[in-house]
Amino acid sequence: MYAAYFGLKENPFSLSPDARYLFLSAQHRDALNCLLYGIKEKKGFVLLSGDIGMGKTTICRSLLSTLDHSVETALIFNTAVSDMDLLETVLGEYGIHPPGESKTKKIYIDLLNDFLLKNFAAGKTAVLLIDEAQNLSHEVLEQIRMLSNLETETEKLLQIILIGQPEIKNNLLLPALRQLNERITVRYHLKPMSPAEVREYIRHRLAVAHGPGRLGFTRGAFSLIYSFTEGIPRRINALCDRALLIAYTKDTAKIDRKIIRLAANDIGTDYFQKTMSLGKKILARLTT
């Protein structure tokens, strides 16, 4: 709506994950490299964790765009499933179609094993990415562990990447999941961005959208954005998107502290309440 007004080709702060907009802060680059390392070295299990809105799914999509034809991938994002549902989804992602009407766990695993052996013989790597892994039941997590038993005498046939919120780490500490937890040899936890990274993140997204065009963010605006969002990318996108809309309606290209406060008040979402509840002292300090 406002893109043309500011001289942009598209909305730079869309909430939809788009690999083109991936901002490789030092830790996001490390996270992506950890995933690539786990796949290349065939470590079996890799865990990427981080709070809501930290960019985990965007990293996942960027990973998929990085991999070449030598890697067969399956992406699972609906994790409210049974162990049989999971197996059926994995088969479907790899283009495996069970013959006849028989549907048993043994048939599914045998079909998957045959596919993985042929894939291995062709010199290819098979990767299974599971997003929102914190929602997986203990039964499904145990089934995933069993899939890691599909191997040759020298290496794993299936590389499994679990991506989820911090709760997944707590789940894995449960005694019932100890065996799975011990098999995860590569782990990375994403943390919020620093104030300097927030500035670079915003500038990066504007550049990808062929900006900044007429837009200009003041130093105070950057400081307030960090305060409201606590360095979490999804919150930054939501706040900046609303700020640009407000600036558009006010016929200004200057994003200052006033515009950011209006945007935060306008959104009124729960994830801003913690910061806003700190009261007038913080806001007064930021505006002096």
C-alpha positions as CSV (number, residue, x, y, z in Angstrom):
1,M,0.0,0.0,0.0
2,Y,2.7,2.5,1.0
3,A,5.6,1.0,-1.0
4,A,5.3,3.3,-4.1
5,Y,5.0,6.4,-1.9
6,F,8.3,5.7,-0.3
7,G,10.0,4.7,-3.6
8,L,10.1,1.0,-2.7
9,K,9.4,-2.0,-5.0
10,E,7.6,-4.0,-2.3
11,N,6.7,-4.1,1.4
12,P,10.0,-4.6,3.2
13,F,8.5,-5.7,6.5
14,S,6.1,-8.5,5.5
15,L,5.6,-11.1,8.2
16,S,5.8,-13.9,5.7
17,P,9.2,-15.8,5.7
18,D,11.1,-14.9,2.6
19,A,14.7,-16.2,2.2
20,R,15.6,-13.1,0.1
21,Y,15.2,-11.0,3.3
22,L,17.3,-13.2,5.5
23,F,19.6,-10.9,7.5
24,L,22.7,-12.8,8.4
25,S,23.7,-11.4,11.7
26,A,26.7,-13.1,13.2
27,Q,24.5,-15.6,15.0
28,H,22.1,-16.2,12.1
29,R,25.1,-17.0,9.9
30,D,26.4,-19.3,12.6
31,A,23.0,-21.0,12.8
32,L,22.9,-21.6,9.0
33,N,26.4,-22.9,9.0
34,C,25.6,-25.3,11.8
35,L,22.7,-26.7,9.8
36,L,24.9,-27.0,6.7
37,Y,27.7,-28.6,8.8
38,G,25.3,-31.2,10.3
39,I,24.1,-32.2,6.8
40,K,27.5,-32.2,5.1
41,E,29.2,-34.2,7.9
42,K,26.1,-36.5,8.3
43,K,25.7,-36.0,12.0
44,G,22.3,-37.6,12.1
45,F,20.6,-35.0,14.3
46,V,20.7,-31.2,14.4
47,L,18.7,-28.9,16.7
48,L,18.0,-25.3,16.0
49,S,16.0,-23.5,18.8
50,G,14.9,-19.9,19.4
51,D,12.0,-17.9,20.7
52,I,8.9,-17.0,18.6
53,G,9.8,-14.6,15.8
54,M,13.5,-15.1,15.9
55,G,13.7,-16.1,12.2
56,K,14.0,-19.9,12.5
57,T,11.6,-20.6,9.6
58,T,13.4,-18.1,7.4
59,I,16.7,-19.7,8.1
60,C,15.1,-23.1,7.2
61,R,13.9,-21.7,3.9
62,S,17.3,-20.2,3.2
63,L,18.9,-23.6,3.9
64,L,16.5,-25.2,1.4
65,S,17.4,-22.7,-1.3
66,T,21.2,-23.3,-0.6
67,L,21.1,-27.1,-1.0
68,D,21.7,-28.5,-4.5
69,H,20.2,-31.5,-6.4
70,S,22.5,-33.9,-4.5
71,V,20.3,-33.4,-1.4
72,E,16.7,-34.8,-1.2
73,T,14.7,-32.9,1.4
74,A,11.4,-33.3,3.2
75,L,9.9,-30.5,5.2
76,I,7.4,-31.1,7.9
77,F,5.6,-28.0,9.4
78,N,2.4,-29.6,10.8
79,T,3.6,-31.2,14.0
80,A,0.3,-31.9,15.6
81,V,0.3,-35.5,14.2
82,S,0.5,-39.1,15.3
83,D,3.5,-41.3,14.6
84,M,1.7,-42.9,11.7
85,D,0.7,-39.4,10.3
86,L,4.4,-38.4,10.5
87,L,5.5,-41.4,8.6
88,E,2.9,-40.9,5.9
89,T,3.8,-37.2,5.6
90,V,7.5,-38.1,5.3
91,L,6.8,-40.6,2.5
92,G,4.7,-38.1,0.7
93,E,7.4,-35.4,0.9
94,Y,9.9,-37.8,-0.7
95,G,7.4,-38.8,-3.4
96,I,7.0,-42.3,-2.1
97,H,3.5,-43.8,-2.6
98,P,2.6,-47.0,-0.7
99,P,1.1,-49.7,-3.0
100,G,-2.4,-51.0,-2.2
101,E,-4.5,-50.3,0.8
102,S,-2.2,-51.7,3.5
103,K,-1.0,-49.0,5.9
104,T,1.2,-50.3,8.7
105,K,4.2,-48.8,10.4
106,K,6.4,-51.7,9.1
107,I,5.3,-51.1,5.5
108,Y,6.0,-47.3,5.8
109,I,9.4,-47.8,7.3
110,D,10.4,-50.5,4.8
111,L,9.4,-48.2,1.9
112,L,11.4,-45.3,3.5
113,N,14.4,-47.5,4.0
114,D,14.4,-48.7,0.4
115,F,14.2,-45.1,-0.8
116,L,17.1,-44.0,1.5
117,L,19.3,-46.9,0.3
118,K,18.7,-46.1,-3.3
119,N,19.3,-42.4,-2.5
120,F,22.6,-43.3,-0.8
121,A,23.6,-45.6,-3.7
122,A,23.1,-42.6,-6.1
123,G,25.5,-40.5,-4.0
124,K,22.8,-38.3,-2.5
125,T,21.9,-37.1,1.0
126,A,18.4,-37.3,2.5
127,V,17.4,-34.5,4.9
128,L,14.3,-34.3,7.0
129,L,13.5,-30.9,8.4
130,I,10.8,-30.6,11.1
131,D,9.6,-27.1,12.0
132,E,7.7,-26.3,15.2
133,A,9.3,-29.4,16.8
134,Q,8.2,-28.3,20.3
135,N,4.7,-29.5,19.5
136,L,5.7,-33.1,18.8
137,S,4.4,-35.6,21.2
138,H,6.8,-38.0,23.1
139,E,5.5,-40.8,20.9
140,V,6.3,-39.0,17.7
141,L,9.7,-37.9,19.0
142,E,10.5,-41.5,19.8
143,Q,9.4,-42.5,16.2
144,I,11.8,-39.9,14.9
145,R,14.6,-41.4,17.0
146,M,13.8,-44.8,15.5
147,L,14.1,-43.3,12.0
148,S,17.7,-42.4,12.8
149,N,18.4,-46.1,13.1
150,L,18.1,-46.3,9.3
151,E,21.8,-46.5,8.4
152,T,24.5,-48.4,6.5
153,E,27.5,-49.9,8.3
154,T,29.3,-46.5,8.1
155,E,26.8,-43.7,8.2
156,K,23.2,-42.5,8.8
157,L,20.9,-42.6,5.8
158,L,18.7,-39.8,7.1
159,Q,19.8,-36.4,8.4
160,I,17.2,-35.0,10.8
161,I,16.9,-31.3,11.7
162,L,14.6,-30.3,14.5
163,I,13.6,-26.6,14.6
164,G,11.5,-25.3,17.4
165,Q,10.9,-22.9,20.3
166,P,12.9,-23.3,23.6
167,E,10.4,-25.8,24.9
168,I,11.8,-28.4,22.7
169,K,15.0,-28.3,24.7
170,N,13.1,-28.9,27.9
171,N,11.1,-31.7,26.3
172,L,14.3,-33.5,25.4
173,L,15.6,-33.4,28.9
174,L,12.8,-35.7,30.0
175,P,14.0,-39.2,31.0
176,A,11.8,-40.8,28.4
177,L,13.6,-38.9,25.6
178,R,17.1,-39.3,27.0
179,Q,18.2,-41.5,24.1
180,L,17.0,-39.0,21.5
181,N,18.6,-36.1,23.4
182,E,22.0,-37.9,23.5
183,R,21.9,-38.4,19.7
184,I,21.7,-34.6,19.0
185,T,25.3,-33.7,18.5
186,V,24.9,-30.3,16.7
187,R,22.8,-27.6,18.5
188,Y,22.3,-23.9,18.1
189,H,20.1,-21.5,20.0
190,L,19.1,-18.1,18.4
191,K,19.2,-15.1,20.7
192,P,17.6,-11.6,20.1
193,M,19.6,-9.1,18.1
194,S,21.6,-6.3,19.6
195,P,20.7,-2.6,19.0
196,A,23.4,-2.3,16.3
197,E,22.0,-5.4,14.6
198,V,18.5,-4.1,14.7
199,R,19.6,-1.0,12.8
200,E,21.4,-3.1,10.2
201,Y,18.4,-5.5,10.0
202,I,16.1,-2.6,9.1
203,R,18.5,-1.2,6.6
204,H,19.0,-4.6,5.0
205,R,15.3,-5.1,4.5
206,L,14.9,-1.7,3.0
207,A,17.8,-2.4,0.6
208,V,16.2,-5.7,-0.5
209,A,13.0,-3.8,-1.2
210,H,15.1,-1.4,-3.4
211,G,15.1,1.3,-0.8
212,P,15.5,3.2,1.4
213,G,14.0,5.6,-1.2
214,R,12.6,8.7,0.5
215,L,12.6,6.9,3.9
216,G,14.7,8.0,6.9
217,F,14.8,6.5,10.4
218,T,16.1,8.8,13.1
219,R,18.6,7.5,15.8
220,G,15.8,7.9,18.4
221,A,13.5,5.8,16.3
222,F,16.0,3.0,16.1
223,S,16.5,3.1,19.9
224,L,12.7,2.9,20.5
225,I,12.3,0.1,18.0
226,Y,14.9,-1.9,19.9
227,S,13.2,-1.1,23.2
228,F,9.7,-2.2,22.1
229,T,10.8,-5.3,20.2
230,E,13.7,-6.5,22.3
231,G,15.6,-7.3,19.1
232,I,13.1,-10.0,17.9
233,P,12.8,-9.9,14.0
234,R,9.1,-10.6,13.8
235,R,8.3,-7.9,16.3
236,I,10.5,-5.5,14.3
237,N,8.7,-6.3,11.1
238,A,5.3,-5.7,12.7
239,L,6.3,-2.4,14.3
240,C,8.1,-1.0,11.2
241,D,5.3,-2.0,8.9
242,R,2.8,-0.1,11.0
243,A,5.2,2.8,11.4
244,L,5.5,3.1,7.6
245,L,1.7,3.0,7.2
246,I,1.3,5.8,9.8
247,A,4.0,7.9,8.1
248,Y,2.2,7.3,4.7
249,T,-1.1,8.6,6.1
250,K,0.7,11.6,7.6
251,D,2.5,12.3,4.3
252,T,5.9,12.2,5.8
253,A,9.0,10.1,5.0
254,K,10.7,10.7,8.4
255,I,10.3,7.8,10.9
256,D,11.0,9.3,14.3
257,R,10.2,8.4,17.9
258,K,6.7,9.8,17.7
259,I,5.8,7.6,14.7
260,I,7.2,4.5,16.4
261,R,5.2,5.2,19.6
262,L,2.1,5.7,17.6
263,A,2.8,2.4,15.8
264,A,3.3,0.5,19.0
265,N,0.1,2.0,20.5
266,D,-1.8,1.3,17.3
267,I,-0.8,-2.4,17.2
268,G,-1.6,-2.9,20.9
269,T,-0.4,-6.6,20.8
270,D,0.6,-8.6,23.8
271,Y,4.3,-8.7,22.8
272,F,4.6,-4.9,23.3
273,Q,2.8,-4.9,26.6
274,K,5.8,-5.9,28.6
275,T,7.9,-3.0,27.3
276,M,5.1,-0.5,27.4
277,S,4.2,-1.5,31.0
278,L,7.6,-0.2,32.1
279,G,5.9,3.1,32.2
280,K,6.7,6.7,31.5
281,K,10.2,6.7,33.0
282,I,11.7,4.7,30.2
283,L,9.8,6.6,27.5
284,A,10.8,9.9,29.0
285,R,14.5,8.8,29.1
286,L,14.3,7.8,25.4
287,T,12.7,11.1,24.4
288,T,15.2,13.4,26.2
